[in-house]
């Protein structure tokens, strides 16, 4: 069984939210080819979730990975939601998902049900890492604290027990804000040992994470995986920022970053990946894609040499905090 460290080639894994038909309907062939390309390029860490297309991303991932030796890759999925046979009309991020109804529930029974379903869809007998998904203000508003408490007495306990029994290696939170991870790391019992922080430690957004999340993670020995290092694609020309349409201020900031990058002959993709992995608390970055050629590009970009003067100018002009660790 591989450890996360052993599974990582250049610290890049594959995030599969786009393969759940996020924003658009992805043909089966394209999804399969994307996963296959990642494997062929040496990627051995894959992250998914029931929420991604009402189980669609897990099914697509399982169809490809099940042909390989289970000891050769590391797999993480999420709890906090399970999928039912009841149908519902889809909207939002996954309006093109399967029409199965998805229930949000962080209790003990729901956590066990979610894991059982994921194992079946992924065609595997075990999970390496499990994240508690979206127990966060961006999904639950003012109710997020009560949802966190539901998770603390439900999912956290189940996952801690599974970790102690050796059924899973690690567990943590998978969220788009920093506060839930910070809160979980301060618990006296049932604490996470890894967490997935999406959108929060990037070229565009990193101040709070840098000041609060990262120091605590280092102190507690909690590993971090960085999701959505391109902030939903806006950093390489997309029109979404943190899963919503990008406003003019964000687009303007990206354009300024691109001007500086062009000046030094640097790809913003390379800068984004290398910035997010430069912090010692970060073990992996998991960009998602539905385009096979972008998988190859991600692996090339994280190895690209970037001039020190580029980073210095970003710091001087306030695009990067002076306290942020920079790539070597």
C-alpha positions in Angstrom: 0.0 0.0 0.0 1.5 3.3 -1.1 1.8 6.3 1.3 0.6 9.7 0.0 4.3 10.7 -0.2 5.2 7.7 -2.3 2.2 8.2 -4.6 3.1 11.7 -5.6 4.9 12.5 -8.8 6.1 16.1 -8.5 3.4 16.5 -5.7 0.6 16.6 -8.2 -2.6 14.5 -7.8 -5.8 14.6 -9.8 -8.9 16.3 -8.5 -12.1 14.9 -10.1 -14.8 17.5 -9.5 -14.9 18.4 -13.2 -15.4 14.7 -14.1 -18.7 14.9 -12.2 -20.0 17.2 -15.0 -19.2 20.4 -13.1 -20.3 23.3 -15.2 -20.8 21.1 -18.3 -21.7 17.7 -19.5 -18.4 15.7 -20.0 -18.6 12.8 -22.5 -17.7 9.4 -21.1 -14.8 9.0 -23.5 -13.3 12.3 -22.5 -13.6 11.6 -18.8 -12.0 8.1 -19.2 -9.2 9.5 -21.3 -8.5 12.2 -18.7 -8.1 9.7 -15.9 -6.1 7.3 -18.1 -3.8 10.1 -19.2 -3.2 11.0 -15.6 -2.3 7.4 -14.8 0.0 7.2 -17.9 1.8 10.3 -16.8 2.6 8.8 -13.4 -0.2 10.3 -11.3 -0.9 8.0 -8.4 -3.1 10.1 -6.1 -6.7 10.6 -7.0 -9.3 12.6 -5.0 -13.1 12.4 -5.5 -16.4 12.7 -3.7 -20.1 11.6 -3.9 -21.1 15.2 -4.4 -19.3 15.3 -7.8 -22.1 14.5 -10.1 -24.1 12.5 -7.6 -21.5 9.7 -7.7 -20.6 10.2 -11.3 -17.0 11.1 -10.7 -16.5 8.2 -8.4 -18.0 5.8 -10.9 -15.8 7.1 -13.7 -12.7 6.9 -11.5 -13.5 3.4 -10.4 -14.0 2.2 -14.0 -10.4 3.2 -14.9 -8.5 2.5 -11.6 -10.1 -0.9 -11.0 -7.9 -2.4 -13.7 -4.7 -1.6 -11.7 -3.2 -3.0 -8.6 -4.9 -1.3 -5.6 -1.5 -1.0 -3.8 -0.2 1.2 -6.6 -2.3 4.3 -6.0 -3.7 6.5 -3.2 -7.4 7.3 -3.1 -9.3 9.9 -1.2 -13.1 10.5 -1.2 -15.5 12.3 1.1 -18.3 11.9 3.5 -21.1 14.2 4.5 -23.3 13.3 1.6 -24.8 10.1 0.3 -26.7 9.3 -2.9 -30.3 7.9 -3.0 -32.4 6.3 -5.7 -34.9 9.2 -5.5 -34.6 11.6 -8.4 -34.3 15.4 -8.3 -33.9 18.3 -10.6 -30.3 19.5 -10.6 -29.0 23.1 -10.4 -25.9 25.0 -9.5 -22.4 23.6 -9.9 -23.6 20.1 -10.9 -26.7 20.9 -13.0 -25.4 18.3 -15.4 -25.0 15.6 -12.8 -26.9 12.3 -12.5 -30.4 13.0 -11.4 -30.1 10.9 -8.2 -31.0 12.9 -5.1 -28.0 13.7 -2.8 -28.6 14.0 0.9 -26.3 16.1 3.2 -25.8 14.4 6.5 -22.8 14.2 8.8 -24.1 11.7 11.3 -22.5 8.4 12.2 -25.0 6.3 10.2 -24.8 8.6 7.2 -21.0 8.5 7.3 -21.0 4.7 7.2 -23.6 4.7 4.4 -21.6 7.2 2.4 -18.4 5.1 2.7 -20.2 1.9 1.7 -21.6 3.6 -1.4 -18.2 5.1 -2.4 -16.5 1.7 -2.1 -19.0 0.3 -4.5 -18.8 3.1 -7.0 -15.0 3.1 -6.9 -14.9 -0.7 -7.3 -12.4 -1.0 -4.4 -12.3 -2.6 -1.0 -10.6 0.2 0.8 -10.1 4.0 1.0 -6.8 5.6 2.0 -8.0 9.1 3.0 -11.5 10.3 3.8 -12.4 14.0 4.0 -15.5 15.4 5.7 -17.0 17.5 2.8 -18.2 21.1 2.9 -18.9 21.4 6.6 -18.3 25.1 5.9 -19.9 28.6 5.8 -20.0 28.7 2.0 -22.4 25.8 1.9 -24.3 26.1 5.2 -24.2 29.8 6.0 -24.9 30.6 9.7 -25.8 26.9 10.3 -22.3 25.7 9.6 -21.4 25.6 13.3 -24.3 23.3 14.0 -23.3 21.1 11.0 -19.8 21.1 12.3 -21.1 19.8 15.7 -23.1 17.1 13.9 -19.9 16.1 12.1 -17.8 16.3 15.3 -20.1 13.8 17.1 -20.8 11.7 14.0 -18.3 11.6 11.1 -15.3 12.6 13.1 -15.8 9.8 15.6 -16.4 7.2 12.9 -13.4 8.2 10.9 -11.1 8.4 14.0 -12.2 4.8 14.8 -11.5 3.6 11.3 -8.1 5.3 11.4 -7.3 3.6 14.7 -8.4 0.2 13.3 -6.2 0.7 10.3 -9.2 0.6 7.9 -8.2 4.1 6.6 -4.8 5.8 6.8 -5.9 9.4 7.4 -8.9 11.7 7.6 -9.7 15.3 7.7 -11.9 18.1 6.3 -12.4 19.0 2.6 -13.6 22.6 2.5 -13.4 25.9 0.6 -12.8 28.0 3.7 -10.1 27.9 6.4 -12.2 28.2 9.6 -13.5 24.6 9.8 -10.0 23.1 9.4 -8.7 25.6 12.0 -11.4 24.6 14.4 -11.0 20.9 13.9 -7.2 21.1 14.5 -7.9 22.6 18.0 -10.2 19.7 19.1 -8.9 17.7 22.1 -10.1 14.4 20.6 -11.0 13.0 17.1 -8.6 15.4 15.4 -7.8 15.3 11.7 -4.2 14.4 10.5 -4.7 15.7 6.9 -7.1 18.2 5.3 -8.0 19.4 1.9 -8.1 23.2 1.6 -9.6 24.3 -1.8 -9.2 27.8 -3.2 -7.6 29.2 0.0 -3.9 29.0 -0.6 -3.3 30.3 -4.1 -1.7 33.1 -6.0 -5.0 35.0 -5.8 -6.0 34.2 -2.2 -3.7 33.1 0.7 -3.5 35.7 3.4 -5.8 34.1 6.0 -4.5 30.6 5.3 -0.9 31.9 5.6 -1.5 33.6 8.9 -3.8 31.0 10.6 -4.2 27.7 8.8 -0.6 27.0 7.8 1.1 27.7 11.2 -1.4 25.5 13.1 -1.1 22.7 10.6 2.7 22.8 11.0 2.5 22.9 14.7 0.0 20.0 14.9 1.7 17.9 12.2 -1.4 18.0 10.0 -0.7 17.6 6.2 -2.5 19.8 3.7 -3.7 19.0 0.2 -4.4 22.1 -1.9 -7.5 21.9 -4.1 -8.5 24.3 -6.9 -5.0 26.0 -7.2 -6.3 28.0 -10.2 -9.3 29.2 -8.2 -11.8 27.3 -10.4 -9.9 28.2 -13.6 -9.7 32.0 -13.5 -5.9 31.9 -13.2 -5.6 30.3 -16.6 -8.2 32.3 -18.5 -11.4 30.7 -17.2 -14.5 32.8 -16.3 -15.1 31.2 -12.8 -13.5 32.2 -9.5 -14.1 30.0 -6.5 -16.9 28.2 -8.2 -18.9 31.3 -9.1 -18.7 33.7 -12.1 -15.5 35.9 -11.7 -16.2 39.6 -11.2 -14.3 42.5 -13.0 -12.0 43.0 -10.0 -10.8 39.5 -10.0 -10.4 39.5 -13.8 -8.4 42.7 -13.6 -6.1 41.2 -10.9 -5.5 38.1 -13.0 -4.7 40.3 -16.0 -2.2 42.2 -14.0 -0.6 38.9 -12.9 -0.5 37.8 -16.5 1.3 41.0 -17.6 4.0 40.4 -15.0 4.2 36.7 -15.9 4.5 37.6 -19.6 7.3 40.0 -18.8 9.4 37.1 -17.3 8.2 34.5 -19.8 6.4 32.6 -17.0 3.2 30.6 -17.3 0.6 31.6 -14.7 -0.2 27.9 -14.4 3.4 27.1 -13.4 3.4 30.0 -11.0 0.1 28.9 -9.4 1.1 25.3 -8.9 4.6 26.1 -7.6 3.3 28.8 -5.2 0.7 26.5 -3.7 3.2 23.7 -3.1 6.0 25.9 -1.8 4.7 25.9 1.8 6.2 23.1 3.9 2.7 22.2 5.3 1.5 21.3 1.8 2.0 17.7 0.7 0.1 17.8 -2.6 -1.8 19.9 -5.0 -4.8 18.5 -7.0 -5.8 20.5 -10.0 -8.9 19.1 -11.7 -9.5 18.9 -15.4 -11.5 17.2 -18.1 -8.9 17.7 -20.8 -6.2 15.1 -21.1 -3.7 17.5 -22.5 -4.0 19.7 -19.4 -2.9 16.8 -17.2 0.4 16.6 -19.1 0.7 20.4 -18.9 0.2 20.4 -15.2 3.0 18.0 -14.6 5.3 20.0 -17.0 4.4 23.3 -15.3 5.2 22.3 -11.8 8.8 21.5 -13.0 9.3 24.7 -15.0 12.1 27.0 -13.8 10.7 30.4 -12.7 13.1 33.4 -12.3 13.5 34.7 -8.7 12.9 38.2 -10.0 9.3 37.2 -11.0 8.5 36.2 -7.4 10.3 39.3 -6.1 8.1 41.6 -8.2 4.9 39.8 -7.1 5.9 40.4 -3.5 7.0 44.0 -4.1 3.7 44.8 -5.8 1.6 43.2 -3.1 0.3 40.2 -5.1 2.1 37.8 -2.8 2.5 38.2 1.0 6.0 38.9 2.1 5.6 36.1 4.6 4.8 33.4 2.0 7.4 30.8 1.4 8.5 31.0 -2.2 9.5 28.2 -4.6 13.2 27.5 -4.8 
